[in-house]
Amino acid sequence: MRIEAFNHVGICVQDLERSLRFWQEAMGFRRTGDLRIAGEPTATLLGIPGVDLQAVYLECHGLRIELLHYPSPGSVGDALPRAMNQRGLTHFAFRVENLDESVARALECGGRVLEDTRIRNPELGAQVVFVTDPDGSRIEFVQAPGDPEAIPGSSSQD
């Protein structure tokens, strides 16, 4: 097997317009495509009988996300952030120029800040906090000096 390319990460959302505002206005993603599909064979693929799916693709810095909105049968679950040690996707992480401004913008656009996660490391000049999108997906904001493309904790961050 050979993987040809990364394609996208899907995020189930309850209110498509609210989520579009958050991901576009707060996070800087741009809309790149739309898909509306119902019935078979999508119902079999997704394991959702009678599915009606509206998907919107957004991109930022090479990351493509797919917002999945289900007019029928609707979304399930709550908007609480998942535990970081719960199996599966735990969070997205983004380097930001200004942590406080990024948090404020996320709040303005329907996100929530998880204040109890905020840390500051004066020695490294770094600040980190988790916010969530309107549907509870965790997003880590990192403000730190050095190369924004570096892997956290690597020596090339300095």
N, C-alpha and C positions, 0 to 999 in steps of 0.2 A: 504494500500500500504506500502511496505517496500523496501527501496533502499538497494541493496546488496553491491554496491561499486561505487566509482567514476571511470569513464572510461577514458575520454579524453576531451580536448578542441580543436576544429577545427579552423584552421587559413587558409583562402583562400590566395594563393600566385600566383603572376604572373609568376615568373621565379623560378622553383623548385630548380635548382642547386644553384642559388644565395641565396635562402632562406635556403637551407641545409647548405651551408657554414656558414651563419650567426648563425643559431641555434646550429650547432655543434661546430664550431671553436670559436665563440665569447661567446656563452652562455653555452657551456659544455654539451649539450644534446647528447645522443647516439642513433643511429638508432636502432630500435627494430622490425620494420616490414614494409611491403609494401603491397599495394593493388592496383590493376588496374581493373576497372569495367566500363562497358559501357551499354547503352540502358536500357531496363526495367528489373527489377522493380525499379532500382536506379533512373531513370528519374522521375518516379512518386514520390518517396520518397523525392527527392531534389527539385522537381518542375522545372526541367531543361530538356526540351525536347531535345532528341538527345545527351544526356550527354556522355562524355568520361572523366572519372575521374582517376587521378593518385594520390594516397594518400600515404604519408610516415609518420610512427609513430616514435616519438622521446621521450626519457624519461630523466629526471634529477631530483634527490631528490624527487622521488615519483610522480612528475608531468608528465603526458603523454600529448603530443600535437600531433595533426594530421595536417600535412601540406597538404592542398587540392589544387591540380593543375588541371586545366581543359583544356586539349588540345583542346577540343571542348565542348562548344562554346567559350571558353576563359573566362577570368575574367572580371568583371565590376567594375567601381568605380575608385577612385584615390588613391594615396598613402599618402594622408594627414592624420595626426593623428586626431582621433575623439575628439570632445569636451568632457571634463571630465563630463559635466552634460548632455550629450546625453544618452538617455536610452539604456540599453544593456551593454555588456561587455566593460569596459573602459580601463583596463590595467592589466598587469602582474606586480608583485613586487618581487624583489630578493634582499636578503642581499648579499653584496659583501665585500671582505676584503679590497680592495683598489678601491675607486671610480674612480680616475683618470685613473688607468690602465684598469678598466672595460670599461670606456667610450672610451678610445683609441682603445681597441680591437674591440668594437662594430663598431666604425668608419672604422677600417681596413677591416671589413667583410661586409661592405655595409649598416650599420645602420646610423642613424642620431642622433645627440644630440640636444635636445631642451634647449639650453643654458639659455633661459629666465625663465626656471623652476628651475634652480640650486639654492639650499638654503644650508646654513651652519648655524648650531646652536652650537656655541662654548660652551655654558653652558652644553649641552648634549653630546658634542663631536660627533655630527652627521652631515652627509652631505647627500643630496638627490638630484637626478636629473632624469629627464625623457629622455630616448632615444627612438628611434623607430627601428623596424626591417625594412628591405627593402620595405615592403608593407604598412608601416605606423602604425602598431600595437604598442601602447605605452607600454614601459617597464620601470618600476621604479627601479632605483638602489639606495639602501640604505646602507650607511656605518655608523655603529653605534657600540658603545661598548655594552657589555652584551650578553645575550642569543640570538643567531640568530633565534631560533625557537619561540621566544616570539611574542605575538601580539603587533604591534606598539602601544605605549602609555601605555602599561600595566606595572605594578610595577615589574614584573619579568624580565623586560628588563635591570634593573640596576644590 
